[in-house]
Each structure stands twice: as C-alpha cells, then as structure tokens.
Amino acid sequence: MFCSQFVYTMLKVAGLEYFDKQPEKVKPTDFVELDYERKLEFCDRLFADDILK
C-alpha cells in the first residue's frame, strides 16, 4: 500500500468520503487534482517522535 492509498483509506474509515475511487487506484496527485471544492487544507505537522514519546 502506498502512502496516498493509506491516507485515502483512513479518510474513508473516518467517514470523510473525499472522492469516489478504489483505494488501490489512488495516486498522490489525486488529492490535488480532484480537490475541486478545496476541501483539504494543511492543519499541522505530525512527527513520529512526538507520537512515540
């Protein structure tokens, strides 16, 4: 599973249907190219070190 597929799957699990595609067909560019309504926005950075502490 690629990172874009993982992110899309997590959005679906959270009930945030972003666009209608099979997870295995999602590409990183889809999040930009298919964001017609500009639903995605940068909120914060998340670092593994912060999670593991």
ModelCIF file with pLDDT and N, C-alpha, C, O atoms, coordinates in Angstrom:
data_MODEL
#
_entry.id   MODEL 
#
_entity.id                         1 
_entity.type                       polymer 
_entity.pdbx_number_of_molecules   1 
#
_entity_poly.entity_id                      1 
_entity_poly.type                           'polypeptide(L)' 
_entity_poly.nstd_linkage                   no 
_entity_poly.nstd_monomer                   no 
_entity_poly.pdbx_seq_one_letter_code       MFCSQFVYTMLKVAGLEYFDKQPEKVKPTDFVELDYERKLEFCDRLFADDILK 
_entity_poly.pdbx_seq_one_letter_code_can   MFCSQFVYTMLKVAGLEYFDKQPEKVKPTDFVELDYERKLEFCDRLFADDILK 
_entity_poly.pdbx_strand_id                 A 
#
loop_
_entity_poly_seq.entity_id 
_entity_poly_seq.num 
_entity_poly_seq.mon_id 
_entity_poly_seq.hetero 
1 1  MET n 
1 2  PHE n 
1 3  CYS n 
1 4  SER n 
1 5  GLN n 
1 6  PHE n 
1 7  VAL n 
1 8  TYR n 
1 9  THR n 
1 10 MET n 
1 11 LEU n 
1 12 LYS n 
1 13 VAL n 
1 14 ALA n 
1 15 GLY n 
1 16 LEU n 
1 17 GLU n 
1 18 TYR n 
1 19 PHE n 
1 20 ASP n 
1 21 LYS n 
1 22 GLN n 
1 23 PRO n 
1 24 GLU n 
1 25 LYS n 
1 26 VAL n 
1 27 LYS n 
1 28 PRO n 
1 29 THR n 
1 30 ASP n 
1 31 PHE n 
1 32 VAL n 
1 33 GLU n 
1 34 LEU n 
1 35 ASP n 
1 36 TYR n 
1 37 GLU n 
1 38 ARG n 
1 39 LYS n 
1 40 LEU n 
1 41 GLU n 
1 42 PHE n 
1 43 CYS n 
1 44 ASP n 
1 45 ARG n 
1 46 LEU n 
1 47 PHE n 
1 48 ALA n 
1 49 ASP n 
1 50 ASP n 
1 51 ILE n 
1 52 LEU n 
1 53 LYS n 
#
_struct_asym.id          A 
_struct_asym.entity_id   1 
#
loop_
_ma_qa_metric.id 
_ma_qa_metric.mode 
_ma_qa_metric.name 
_ma_qa_metric.software_group_id 
_ma_qa_metric.type 
1 global pLDDT . pLDDT 
2 local  pLDDT . pLDDT 
#
_ma_qa_metric_global.metric_id      1 
_ma_qa_metric_global.metric_value   79.62 
_ma_qa_metric_global.model_id       1 
_ma_qa_metric_global.ordinal_id     1 
#
loop_
_ma_qa_metric_local.label_asym_id 
_ma_qa_metric_local.label_comp_id 
_ma_qa_metric_local.label_seq_id 
_ma_qa_metric_local.metric_id 
_ma_qa_metric_local.metric_value 
_ma_qa_metric_local.model_id 
_ma_qa_metric_local.ordinal_id 
A MET 1  2 76.00 1 1  
A PHE 2  2 83.00 1 2  
A CYS 3  2 86.00 1 3  
A SER 4  2 87.00 1 4  
A GLN 5  2 89.00 1 5  
A PHE 6  2 90.00 1 6  
A VAL 7  2 87.00 1 7  
A TYR 8  2 88.00 1 8  
A THR 9  2 89.00 1 9  
A MET 10 2 87.00 1 10 
A LEU 11 2 85.00 1 11 
A LYS 12 2 85.00 1 12 
A VAL 13 2 88.00 1 13 
A ALA 14 2 86.00 1 14 
A GLY 15 2 84.00 1 15 
A LEU 16 2 80.00 1 16 
A GLU 17 2 74.00 1 17 
A TYR 18 2 73.00 1 18 
A PHE 19 2 77.00 1 19 
A ASP 20 2 82.00 1 20 
A LYS 21 2 83.00 1 21 
A GLN 22 2 85.00 1 22 
A PRO 23 2 84.00 1 23 
A GLU 24 2 87.00 1 24 
A LYS 25 2 88.00 1 25 
A VAL 26 2 88.00 1 26 
A LYS 27 2 89.00 1 27 
A PRO 28 2 87.00 1 28 
A THR 29 2 88.00 1 29 
A ASP 30 2 85.00 1 30 
A PHE 31 2 81.00 1 31 
A VAL 32 2 80.00 1 32 
A GLU 33 2 81.00 1 33 
A LEU 34 2 78.00 1 34 
A ASP 35 2 70.00 1 35 
A TYR 36 2 70.00 1 36 
A GLU 37 2 72.00 1 37 
A ARG 38 2 73.00 1 38 
A LYS 39 2 72.00 1 39 
A LEU 40 2 71.00 1 40 
A GLU 41 2 74.00 1 41 
A PHE 42 2 69.00 1 42 
A CYS 43 2 73.00 1 43 
A ASP 44 2 75.00 1 44 
A ARG 45 2 74.00 1 45 
A LEU 46 2 70.00 1 46 
A PHE 47 2 75.00 1 47 
A ALA 48 2 73.00 1 48 
A ASP 49 2 75.00 1 49 
A ASP 50 2 69.00 1 50 
A ILE 51 2 69.00 1 51 
A LEU 52 2 71.00 1 52 
A LYS 53 2 65.00 1 53 
#
loop_
_atom_site.group_PDB 
_atom_site.id 
_atom_site.type_symbol 
_atom_site.label_atom_id 
_atom_site.label_alt_id 
_atom_site.label_comp_id 
_atom_site.label_asym_id 
_atom_site.label_entity_id 
_atom_site.label_seq_id 
_atom_site.pdbx_PDB_ins_code 
_atom_site.Cartn_x 
_atom_site.Cartn_y 
_atom_site.Cartn_z 
_atom_site.occupancy 
_atom_site.B_iso_or_equiv 
_atom_site.pdbx_formal_charge 
_atom_site.auth_seq_id 
_atom_site.auth_comp_id 
_atom_site.auth_asym_id 
_atom_site.auth_atom_id 
_atom_site.pdbx_PDB_model_num 
ATOM 1   N N  . MET A 1 1  ? 0.857   -1.174 0.000  1.00 76.00 ? 1  MET A N  1 
ATOM 2   C CA . MET A 1 1  ? 0.000   0.000  0.000  1.00 76.00 ? 1  MET A CA 1 
ATOM 3   C C  . MET A 1 1  ? 0.901   1.234  0.000  1.00 76.00 ? 1  MET A C  1 
ATOM 4   O O  . MET A 1 1  ? 1.816   1.345  0.816  1.00 76.00 ? 1  MET A O  1 
ATOM 5   N N  . PHE A 1 2  ? 0.639   2.142  -0.905 1.00 83.00 ? 2  PHE A N  1 
ATOM 6   C CA . PHE A 1 2  ? 1.383   3.394  -0.966 1.00 83.00 ? 2  PHE A CA 1 
ATOM 7   C C  . PHE A 1 2  ? 0.788   4.388  0.030  1.00 83.00 ? 2  PHE A C  1 
ATOM 8   O O  . PHE A 1 2  ? -0.347  4.213  0.472  1.00 83.00 ? 2  PHE A O  1 
ATOM 9   N N  . CYS A 1 3  ? 1.539   5.423  0.385  1.00 86.00 ? 3  CYS A N  1 
ATOM 10  C CA . CYS A 1 3  ? 1.078   6.383  1.388  1.00 86.00 ? 3  CYS A CA 1 
ATOM 11  C C  . CYS A 1 3  ? -0.230  7.063  0.971  1.00 86.00 ? 3  CYS A C  1 
ATOM 12  O O  . CYS A 1 3  ? -1.093  7.299  1.817  1.00 86.00 ? 3  CYS A O  1 
ATOM 13  N N  . SER A 1 4  ? -0.388  7.377  -0.300 1.00 87.00 ? 4  SER A N  1 
ATOM 14  C CA . SER A 1 4  ? -1.623  8.015  -0.762 1.00 87.00 ? 4  SER A CA 1 
ATOM 15  C C  . SER A 1 4  ? -2.814  7.073  -0.609 1.00 87.00 ? 4  SER A C  1 
ATOM 16  O O  . SER A 1 4  ? -3.917  7.514  -0.287 1.00 87.00 ? 4  SER A O  1 
ATOM 17  N N  . GLN A 1 5  ? -2.597  5.794  -0.836 1.00 89.00 ? 5  GLN A N  1 
ATOM 18  C CA . GLN A 1 5  ? -3.656  4.813  -0.666 1.00 89.00 ? 5  GLN A CA 1 
ATOM 19  C C  . GLN A 1 5  ? -4.022  4.682  0.810  1.00 89.00 ? 5  GLN A C  1 
ATOM 20  O O  . GLN A 1 5  ? -5.197  4.565  1.157  1.00 89.00 ? 5  GLN A O  1 
ATOM 21  N N  . PHE A 1 6  ? -3.015  4.702  1.670  1.00 90.00 ? 6  PHE A N  1 
ATOM 22  C CA . PHE A 1 6  ? -3.251  4.641  3.114  1.00 90.00 ? 6  PHE A CA 1 
ATOM 23  C C  . PHE A 1 6  ? -4.045  5.850  3.590  1.00 90.00 ? 6  PHE A C  1 
ATOM 24  O O  . PHE A 1 6  ? -5.011  5.703  4.339  1.00 90.00 ? 6  PHE A O  1 
ATOM 25  N N  . VAL A 1 7  ? -3.649  7.032  3.166  1.00 87.00 ? 7  VAL A N  1 
ATOM 26  C CA . VAL A 1 7  ? -4.346  8.258  3.569  1.00 87.00 ? 7  VAL A CA 1 
ATOM 27  C C  . VAL A 1 7  ? -5.794  8.220  3.102  1.00 87.00 ? 7  VAL A C  1 
ATOM 28  O O  . VAL A 1 7  ? -6.701  8.549  3.866  1.00 87.00 ? 7  VAL A O  1 
ATOM 29  N N  . TYR A 1 8  ? -6.016  7.827  1.873  1.00 88.00 ? 8  TYR A N  1 
ATOM 30  C CA . TYR A 1 8  ? -7.384  7.753  1.350  1.00 88.00 ? 8  TYR A CA 1 
ATOM 31  C C  . TYR A 1 8  ? -8.215  6.735  2.132  1.00 88.00 ? 8  TYR A C  1 
ATOM 32  O O  . TYR A 1 8  ? -9.382  6.985  2.432  1.00 88.00 ? 8  TYR A O  1 
ATOM 33  N N  . THR A 1 9  ? -7.618  5.593  2.458  1.00 89.00 ? 9  THR A N  1 
ATOM 34  C CA . THR A 1 9  ? -8.321  4.576  3.241  1.00 89.00 ? 9  THR A CA 1 
ATOM 35  C C  . THR A 1 9  ? -8.684  5.116  4.621  1.00 89.00 ? 9  THR A C  1 
ATOM 36  O O  . THR A 1 9  ? -9.788  4.869  5.106  1.00 89.00 ? 9  THR A O  1 
ATOM 37  N N  . MET A 1 10 ? -7.784  5.841  5.253  1.00 87.00 ? 10 MET A N  1 
ATOM 38  C CA . MET A 1 10 ? -8.065  6.407  6.574  1.00 87.00 ? 10 MET A CA 1 
ATOM 39  C C  . MET A 1 10 ? -9.173  7.462  6.501  1.00 87.00 ? 10 MET A C  1 
ATOM 40  O O  . MET A 1 10 ? -9.992  7.564  7.413  1.00 87.00 ? 10 MET A O  1 
ATOM 41  N N  . LEU A 1 11 ? -9.199  8.240  5.426  1.00 85.00 ? 11 LEU A N  1 
ATOM 42  C CA . LEU A 1 11 ? -10.282 9.212  5.236  1.00 85.00 ? 11 LEU A CA 1 
ATOM 43  C C  . LEU A 1 11 ? -11.623 8.491  5.120  1.00 85.00 ? 11 LEU A C  1 
ATOM 44  O O  . LEU A 1 11 ? -12.619 8.932  5.693  1.00 85.00 ? 11 LEU A O  1 
ATOM 45  N N  . LYS A 1 12 ? -11.648 7.391  4.385  1.00 85.00 ? 12 LYS A N  1 
ATOM 46  C CA . LYS A 1 12 ? -12.889 6.621  4.241  1.00 85.00 ? 12 LYS A CA 1 
ATOM 47  C C  . LYS A 1 12 ? -13.318 6.022  5.578  1.00 85.00 ? 12 LYS A C  1 
ATOM 48  O O  . LYS A 1 12 ? -14.500 6.048  5.918  1.00 85.00 ? 12 LYS A O  1 
ATOM 49  N N  . VAL A 1 13 ? -12.359 5.480  6.339  1.00 88.00 ? 13 VAL A N  1 
ATOM 50  C CA . VAL A 1 13 ? -12.660 4.892  7.647  1.00 88.00 ? 13 VAL A CA 1 
ATOM 51  C C  . VAL A 1 13 ? -13.241 5.956  8.580  1.00 88.00 ? 13 VAL A C  1 
ATOM 52  O O  . VAL A 1 13 ? -14.123 5.668  9.389  1.00 88.00 ? 13 VAL A O  1 
ATOM 53  N N  . ALA A 1 14 ? -12.740 7.184  8.460  1.00 86.00 ? 14 ALA A N  1 
ATOM 54  C CA . ALA A 1 14 ? -13.215 8.287  9.299  1.00 86.00 ? 14 ALA A CA 1 
ATOM 55  C C  . ALA A 1 14 ? -14.540 8.861  8.809  1.00 86.00 ? 14 ALA A C  1 
ATOM 56  O O  . ALA A 1 14 ? -15.087 9.780  9.419  1.00 86.00 ? 14 ALA A O  1 
ATOM 57  N N  . GLY A 1 15 ? -15.054 8.321  7.711  1.00 84.00 ? 15 GLY A N  1 
ATOM 58  C CA . GLY A 1 15 ? -16.321 8.799  7.178  1.00 84.00 ? 15 GLY A CA 1 
ATOM 59  C C  . GLY A 1 15 ? -16.192 10.051 6.336  1.00 84.00 ? 15 GLY A C  1 
ATOM 60  O O  . GLY A 1 15 ? -17.175 10.755 6.105  1.00 84.00 ? 15 GLY A O  1 
ATOM 61  N N  . LEU A 1 16 ? -14.985 10.329 5.877  1.00 80.00 ? 16 LEU A N  1 
ATOM 62  C CA . LEU A 1 16 ? -14.729 11.512 5.059  1.00 80.00 ? 16 LEU A CA 1 
ATOM 63  C C  . LEU A 1 16 ? -14.519 11.087 3.610  1.00 80.00 ? 16 LEU A C  1 
ATOM 64  O O  . LEU A 1 16 ? -13.395 11.074 3.109  1.00 80.00 ? 16 LEU A O  1 
ATOM 65  N N  . GLU A 1 17 ? -15.610 10.745 2.952  1.00 74.00 ? 17 GLU A N  1 
ATOM 66  C CA . GLU A 1 17 ? -15.522 10.344 1.551  1.00 74.00 ? 17 GLU A CA 1 
ATOM 67  C C  . GLU A 1 17 ? -15.000 11.532 0.759  1.00 74.00 ? 17 GLU A C  1 
ATOM 68  O O  . GLU A 1 17 ? -15.672 12.556 0.636  1.00 74.00 ? 17 GLU A O  1 
ATOM 69  N N  . TYR A 1 18 ? -13.831 11.390 0.240  1.00 73.00 ? 18 TYR A N  1 
ATOM 70  C CA . TYR A 1 18 ? -13.201 12.520 -0.429 1.00 73.00 ? 18 TYR A CA 1 
ATOM 71  C C  . TYR A 1 18 ? -13.475 12.520 -1.927 1.00 73.00 ? 18 TYR A C  1 
ATOM 72  O O  . TYR A 1 18 ? -13.862 13.545 -2.487 1.00 73.00 ? 18 TYR A O  1 
ATOM 73  N N  . PHE A 1 19 ? -13.281 11.400 -2.567 1.00 77.00 ? 19 PHE A N  1 
ATOM 74  C CA . PHE A 1 19 ? -13.670 11.212 -3.954 1.00 77.00 ? 19 PHE A CA 1 
ATOM 75  C C  . PHE A 1 19 ? -13.924 9.733  -4.161 1.00 77.00 ? 19 PHE A C  1 
ATOM 76  O O  . PHE A 1 19 ? -13.491 8.907  -3.358 1.00 77.00 ? 19 PHE A O  1 
ATOM 77  N N  . ASP A 1 20 ? -14.611 9.399  -5.214 1.00 82.00 ? 20 ASP A N  1 
ATOM 78  C CA . ASP A 1 20 ? -15.034 8.022  -5.446 1.00 82.00 ? 20 ASP A CA 1 
ATOM 79  C C  . ASP A 1 20 ? -14.016 7.284  -6.303 1.00 82.00 ? 20 ASP A C  1 
ATOM 80  O O  . ASP A 1 20 ? -14.021 7.381  -7.530 1.00 82.00 ? 20 ASP A O  1 
ATOM 81  N N  . LYS A 1 21 ? -13.151 6.553  -5.633 1.00 83.00 ? 21 LYS A N  1 
ATOM 82  C CA . LYS A 1 21 ? -12.120 5.773  -6.306 1.00 83.00 ? 21 LYS A CA 1 
ATOM 83  C C  . LYS A 1 21 ? -11.778 4.583  -5.432 1.00 83.00 ? 21 LYS A C  1 
ATOM 84  O O  . LYS A 1 21 ? -11.917 4.649  -4.211 1.00 83.00 ? 21 LYS A O  1 
ATOM 85  N N  . GLN A 1 22 ? -11.345 3.520  -6.029 1.00 85.00 ? 22 GLN A N  1 
ATOM 86  C CA . GLN A 1 22 ? -10.861 2.384  -5.251 1.00 85.00 ? 22 GLN A CA 1 
ATOM 87  C C  . GLN A 1 22 ? -9.511  2.779  -4.641 1.00 85.00 ? 22 GLN A C  1 
ATOM 88  O O  . GLN A 1 22 ? -8.686  3.380  -5.329 1.00 85.00 ? 22 GLN A O  1 
ATOM 89  N N  . PRO A 1 23 ? -9.268  2.452  -3.360 1.00 84.00 ? 23 PRO A N  1 
ATOM 90  C CA . PRO A 1 23 ? -8.002  2.846  -2.719 1.00 84.00 ? 23 PRO A CA 1 
ATOM 91  C C  . PRO A 1 23 ? -6.762  2.433  -3.507 1.00 84.00 ? 23 PRO A C  1 
ATOM 92  O O  . PRO A 1 23 ? -5.778  3.171  -3.544 1.00 84.00 ? 23 PRO A O  1 
ATOM 93  N N  . GLU A 1 24 ? -6.803  1.268  -4.133 1.00 87.00 ? 24 GLU A N  1 
ATOM 94  C CA . GLU A 1 24 ? -5.614  0.806  -4.868 1.00 87.00 ? 24 GLU A CA 1 
ATOM 95  C C  . GLU A 1 24 ? -5.356  1.606  -6.139 1.00 87.00 ? 24 GLU A C  1 
ATOM 96  O O  . GLU A 1 24 ? -4.304  1.451  -6.760 1.00 87.00 ? 24 GLU A O  1 
ATOM 97  N N  . LYS A 1 25 ? -6.291  2.453  -6.533 1.00 88.00 ? 25 LYS A N  1 
ATOM 98  C CA . LYS A 1 25 ? -6.111  3.275  -7.730 1.00 88.00 ? 25 LYS A CA 1 
ATOM 99  C C  . LYS A 1 25 ? -5.819  4.740  -7.409 1.00 88.00 ? 25 LYS A C  1 
ATOM 100 O O  . LYS A 1 25 ? -5.698  5.562  -8.318 1.00 88.00 ? 25 LYS A O  1 
ATOM 101 N N  . VAL A 1 26 ? -5.706  5.068  -6.138 1.00 88.00 ? 26 VAL A N  1 
ATOM 102 C CA . VAL A 1 26 ? -5.440  6.448  -5.726 1.00 88.00 ? 26 VAL A CA 1 
ATOM 103 C C  . VAL A 1 26 ? -3.966  6.771  -5.916 1.00 88.00 ? 26 VAL A C  1 
ATOM 104 O O  . VAL A 1 26 ? -3.091  5.989  -5.545 1.00 88.00 ? 26 VAL A O  1 
ATOM 105 N N  . LYS A 1 27 ? -3.706  7.938  -6.501 1.00 89.00 ? 27 LYS A N  1 
ATOM 106 C CA . LYS A 1 27 ? -2.346  8.428  -6.700 1.00 89.00 ? 27 LYS A CA 1 
ATOM 107 C C  . LYS A 1 27 ? -2.169  9.693  -5.850 1.00 89.00 ? 27 LYS A C  1 
ATOM 108 O O  . LYS A 1 27 ? -3.155  10.364 -5.544 1.00 89.00 ? 27 LYS A O  1 
ATOM 109 N N  . PRO A 1 28 ? -0.945  10.026 -5.468 1.00 87.00 ? 28 PRO A N  1 
ATOM 110 C CA . PRO A 1 28 ? -0.731  11.248 -4.680 1.00 87.00 ? 28 PRO A CA 1 
ATOM 111 C C  . PRO A 1 28 ? -1.303  12.502 -5.351 1.00 87.00 ? 28 PRO A C  1 
ATOM 112 O O  . PRO A 1 28 ? -1.823  13.384 -4.668 1.00 87.00 ? 28 PRO A O  1 
ATOM 113 N N  . THR A 1 29 ? -1.210  12.583 -6.659 1.00 88.00 ? 29 THR A N  1 
ATOM 114 C CA . THR A 1 29 ? -1.701  13.768 -7.365 1.00 88.00 ? 29 THR A CA 1 
ATOM 115 C C  . THR A 1 29 ? -3.224  13.891 -7.325 1.00 88.00 ? 29 THR A C  1 
ATOM 116 O O  . THR A 1 29 ? -3.761  14.976 -7.549 1.00 88.00 ? 29 THR A O  1 
ATOM 117 N N  . ASP A 1 30 ? -3.922  12.793 -7.043 1.00 85.00 ? 30 ASP A N  1 
ATOM 118 C CA . ASP A 1 30 ? -5.382  12.842 -6.962 1.00 85.00 ? 30 ASP A CA 1 
ATOM 119 C C  . ASP A 1 30 ? -5.864  13.810 -5.882 1.00 85.00 ? 30 ASP A C  1 
ATOM 120 O O  . ASP A 1 30 ? -6.904  14.448 -6.040 1.00 85.00 ? 30 ASP A O  1 
ATOM 121 N N  . PHE A 1 31 ? -5.119  13.918 -4.799 1.00 81.00 ? 31 PHE A N  1 
ATOM 122 C CA . PHE A 1 31 ? -5.536  14.802 -3.708 1.00 81.00 ? 31 PHE A CA 1 
ATOM 123 C C  . PHE A 1 31 ? -5.511  16.263 -4.121 1.00 81.00 ? 31 PHE A C  1 
ATOM 124 O O  . PHE A 1 31 ? -6.233  17.082 -3.551 1.00 81.00 ? 31 PHE A O  1 
ATOM 125 N N  . VAL A 1 32 ? -4.701  16.592 -5.091 1.00 80.00 ? 32 VAL A N  1 
ATOM 126 C CA . VAL A 1 32 ? -4.650  17.965 -5.604 1.00 80.00 ? 32 VAL A CA 1 
ATOM 127 C C  . VAL A 1 32 ? -5.569  18.121 -6.809 1.00 80.00 ? 32 VAL A C  1 
ATOM 128 O O  . VAL A 1 32 ? -6.375  19.049 -6.875 1.00 80.00 ? 32 VAL A O  1 
ATOM 129 N N  . GLU A 1 33 ? -5.437  17.208 -7.750 1.00 81.00 ? 33 GLU A N  1 
ATOM 130 C CA . GLU A 1 33 ? -6.196  17.319 -8.998 1.00 81.00 ? 33 GLU A CA 1 
ATOM 131 C C  . GLU A 1 33 ? -7.692  17.117 -8.821 1.00 81.00 ? 33 GLU A C  1 
ATOM 132 O O  . GLU A 1 33 ? -8.482  17.697 -9.566 1.00 81.00 ? 33 GLU A O  1 
ATOM 133 N N  . LEU A 1 34 ? -8.098  16.306 -7.852 1.00 78.00 ? 34 LEU A N  1 
ATOM 134 C CA . LEU A 1 34 ? -9.519  16.019 -7.655 1.00 78.00 ? 34 LEU A CA 1 
ATOM 135 C C  . LEU A 1 34 ? -10.133 16.839 -6.511 1.00 78.00 ? 34 LEU A C  1 
ATOM 136 O O  . LEU A 1 34 ? -11.273 16.595 -6.117 1.00 78.00 ? 34 LEU A O  1 
ATOM 137 N N  . ASP A 1 35 ? -9.393  17.789 -5.992 1.00 70.00 ? 35 ASP A N  1 
ATOM 138 C CA . ASP A 1 35 ? -9.882  18.646 -4.891 1.00 70.00 ? 35 ASP A CA 1 
ATOM 139 C C  . ASP A 1 35 ? -10.582 19.863 -5.482 1.00 70.00 ? 35 ASP A C  1 
ATOM 140 O O  . ASP A 1 35 ? -10.166 20.999 -5.257 1.00 70.00 ? 35 ASP A O  1 
ATOM 141 N N  . TYR A 1 36 ? -11.643 19.618 -6.236 1.00 70.00 ? 36 TYR A N  1 
ATOM 142 C CA . TYR A 1 36 ? -12.354 20.683 -6.931 1.00 70.00 ? 36 TYR A CA 1 
ATOM 143 C C  . TYR A 1 36 ? -12.944 21.715 -5.970 1.00 70.00 ? 36 TYR A C  1 
ATOM 144 O O  . TYR A 1 36 ? -12.961 22.909 -6.267 1.00 70.00 ? 36 TYR A O  1 
ATOM 145 N N  . GLU A 1 37 ? -13.419 21.255 -4.834 1.00 72.00 ? 37 GLU A N  1 
ATOM 146 C CA . GLU A 1 37 ? -14.076 22.157 -3.877 1.00 72.00 ? 37 GLU A CA 1 
ATOM 147 C C  . GLU A 1 37 ? -13.122 22.656 -2.789 1.00 72.00 ? 37 GLU A C  1 
ATOM 148 O O  . GLU A 1 37 ? -13.542 23.300 -1.828 1.00 72.00 ? 37 GLU A O  1 
ATOM 149 N N  . ARG A 1 38 ? -11.854 22.353 -2.953 1.00 73.00 ? 38 ARG A N  1 
ATOM 150 C CA . ARG A 1 38 ? -10.821 22.763 -1.990 1.00 73.00 ? 38 ARG A CA 1 
ATOM 151 C C  . ARG A 1 38 ? -11.194 22.377 -0.560 1.00 73.00 ? 38 ARG A C  1 
ATOM 152 O O  . ARG A 1 38 ? -11.213 23.219 0.338  1.00 73.00 ? 38 ARG A O  1 
ATOM 153 N N  . LYS A 1 39 ? -11.489 21.100 -0.364 1.00 72.00 ? 39 LYS A N  1 
ATOM 154 C CA . LYS A 1 39 ? -11.863 20.589 0.941  1.00 72.00 ? 39 LYS A CA 1 
ATOM 155 C C  . LYS A 1 39 ? -10.651 20.345 1.840  1.00 72.00 ? 39 LYS A C  1 
ATOM 156 O O  . LYS A 1 39 ? -10.756 20.429 3.064  1.00 72.00 ? 39 LYS A O  1 
ATOM 157 N N  . LEU A 1 40 ? -9.504  20.043 1.235  1.00 71.00 ? 40 LEU A N  1 
ATOM 158 C CA . LEU A 1 40 ? -8.308  19.740 2.023  1.00 71.00 ? 40 LEU A CA 1 
ATOM 159 C C  . LEU A 1 40 ? -7.542  21.012 2.345  1.00 71.00 ? 40 LEU A C  1 
ATOM 160 O O  . LEU A 1 40 ? -7.412  21.906 1.509  1.00 71.00 ? 40 LEU A O  1 
ATOM 161 N N  . GLU A 1 41 ? -7.044  21.077 3.553  1.00 74.00 ? 41 GLU A N  1 
ATOM 162 C CA . GLU A 1 41 ? -6.184  22.190 3.936  1.00 74.00 ? 41 GLU A CA 1 
ATOM 163 C C  . GLU A 1 41 ? -5.149  21.692 4.932  1.00 74.00 ? 41 GLU A C  1 
ATOM 164 O O  . GLU A 1 41 ? -5.398  20.745 5.678  1.00 74.00 ? 41 GLU A O  1 
ATOM 165 N N  . PHE A 1 42 ? -4.010  22.321 4.939  1.00 69.00 ? 42 PHE A N  1 
ATOM 166 C CA . PHE A 1 42 ? -2.946  21.957 5.866  1.00 69.00 ? 42 PHE A CA 1 
ATOM 167 C C  . PHE A 1 42 ? -3.327  22.430 7.261  1.00 69.00 ? 42 PHE A C  1 
ATOM 168 O O  . PHE A 1 42 ? -3.661  23.599 7.454  1.00 69.00 ? 42 PHE A O  1 
ATOM 169 N N  . CYS A 1 43 ? -3.277  21.532 8.225  1.00 73.00 ? 43 CYS A N  1 
ATOM 170 C CA . CYS A 1 43 ? -3.633  21.897 9.602  1.00 73.00 ? 43 CYS A CA 1 
ATOM 171 C C  . CYS A 1 43 ? -2.419  21.945 10.516 1.00 73.00 ? 43 CYS A C  1 
ATOM 172 O O  . CYS A 1 43 ? -2.235  22.916 11.250 1.00 73.00 ? 43 CYS A O  1 
ATOM 173 N N  . ASP A 1 44 ? -1.603  20.927 10.480 1.00 75.00 ? 44 ASP A N  1 
ATOM 174 C CA . ASP A 1 44 ? -0.465  20.867 11.388 1.00 75.00 ? 44 ASP A CA 1 
ATOM 175 C C  . ASP A 1 44 ? 0.469   19.756 10.930 1.00 75.00 ? 44 ASP A C  1 
ATOM 176 O O  . ASP A 1 44 ? 0.082   18.884 10.152 1.00 75.00 ? 44 ASP A O  1 
ATOM 177 N N  . ARG A 1 45 ? 1.677   19.798 11.413 1.00 74.00 ? 45 ARG A N  1 
ATOM 178 C CA . ARG A 1 45 ? 2.629   18.731 11.122 1.00 74.00 ? 45 ARG A CA 1 
ATOM 179 C C  . ARG A 1 45 ? 2.582   17.711 12.250 1.00 74.00 ? 45 ARG A C  1 
ATOM 180 O O  . ARG A 1 45 ? 2.331   18.060 13.404 1.00 74.00 ? 45 ARG A O  1 
ATOM 181 N N  . LEU A 1 46 ? 2.819   16.478 11.917 1.00 70.00 ? 46 LEU A N  1 
ATOM 182 C CA . LEU A 1 46 ? 2.818   15.402 12.873 1.00 70.00 ? 46 LEU A CA 1 
ATOM 183 C C  . LEU A 1 46 ? 4.129   14.657 12.717 1.00 70.00 ? 46 LEU A C  1 
ATOM 184 O O  . LEU A 1 46 ? 4.453   14.180 11.629 1.00 70.00 ? 46 LEU A O  1 
ATOM 185 N N  . PHE A 1 47 ? 4.883   14.555 13.802 1.00 75.00 ? 47 PHE A N  1 
ATOM 186 C CA . PHE A 1 47 ? 6.165   13.892 13.769 1.00 75.00 ? 47 PHE A CA 1 
ATOM 187 C C  . PHE A 1 47 ? 6.111   12.598 14.577 1.00 75.00 ? 47 PHE A C  1 
ATOM 188 O O  . PHE A 1 47 ? 5.521   12.566 15.657 1.00 75.00 ? 47 PHE A O  1 
ATOM 189 N N  . ALA A 1 48 ? 6.713   11.550 14.067 1.00 73.00 ? 48 ALA A N  1 
ATOM 190 C CA . ALA A 1 48 ? 6.711   10.251 14.740 1.00 73.00 ? 48 ALA A CA 1 
ATOM 191 C C  . ALA A 1 48 ? 7.309   10.358 16.135 1.00 73.00 ? 48 ALA A C  1 
ATOM 192 O O  . ALA A 1 48 ? 6.837   9.693  17.057 1.00 73.00 ? 48 ALA A O  1 
ATOM 193 N N  . ASP A 1 49 ? 8.343   11.186 16.309 1.00 75.00 ? 49 ASP A N  1 
ATOM 194 C CA . ASP A 1 49 ? 8.970   11.333 17.627 1.00 75.00 ? 49 ASP A CA 1 
ATOM 195 C C  . ASP A 1 49 ? 7.956   11.842 18.663 1.00 75.00 ? 49 ASP A C  1 
ATOM 196 O O  . ASP A 1 49 ? 7.990   11.418 19.818 1.00 75.00 ? 49 ASP A O  1 
ATOM 197 N N  . ASP A 1 50 ? 7.075   12.730 18.263 1.00 69.00 ? 50 ASP A N  1 
ATOM 198 C CA . ASP A 1 50 ? 6.065   13.254 19.173 1.00 69.00 ? 50 ASP A CA 1 
ATOM 199 C C  . ASP A 1 50 ? 5.066   12.184 19.577 1.00 69.00 ? 50 ASP A C  1 
ATOM 200 O O  . ASP A 1 50 ? 4.585   12.175 20.710 1.00 69.00 ? 50 ASP A O  1 
ATOM 201 N N  . ILE A 1 51 ? 4.759   11.296 18.671 1.00 69.00 ? 51 ILE A N  1 
ATOM 202 C CA . ILE A 1 51 ? 3.792   10.228 18.954 1.00 69.00 ? 51 ILE A CA 1 
ATOM 203 C C  . ILE A 1 51 ? 4.386   9.166  19.861 1.00 69.00 ? 51 ILE A C  1 
ATOM 204 O O  . ILE A 1 51 ? 3.710   8.639  20.745 1.00 69.00 ? 51 ILE A O  1 
ATOM 205 N N  . LEU A 1 52 ? 5.651   8.858  19.636 1.00 71.00 ? 52 LEU A N  1 
ATOM 206 C CA . LEU A 1 52 ? 6.303   7.759  20.367 1.00 71.00 ? 52 LEU A CA 1 
ATOM 207 C C  . LEU A 1 52 ? 6.747   8.142  21.772 1.00 71.00 ? 52 LEU A C  1 
ATOM 208 O O  . LEU A 1 52 ? 7.148   7.269  22.541 1.00 71.00 ? 52 LEU A O  1 
ATOM 209 N N  . LYS A 1 53 ? 6.688   9.404  22.124 1.00 65.00 ? 53 LYS A N  1 
ATOM 210 C CA . LYS A 1 53 ? 7.115   9.841  23.469 1.00 65.00 ? 53 LYS A CA 1 
ATOM 211 C C  . LYS A 1 53 ? 6.062   9.564  24.488 1.00 65.00 ? 53 LYS A C  1 
ATOM 212 O O  . LYS A 1 53 ? 6.249   9.864  25.667 1.00 65.00 ? 53 LYS A O  1 
#
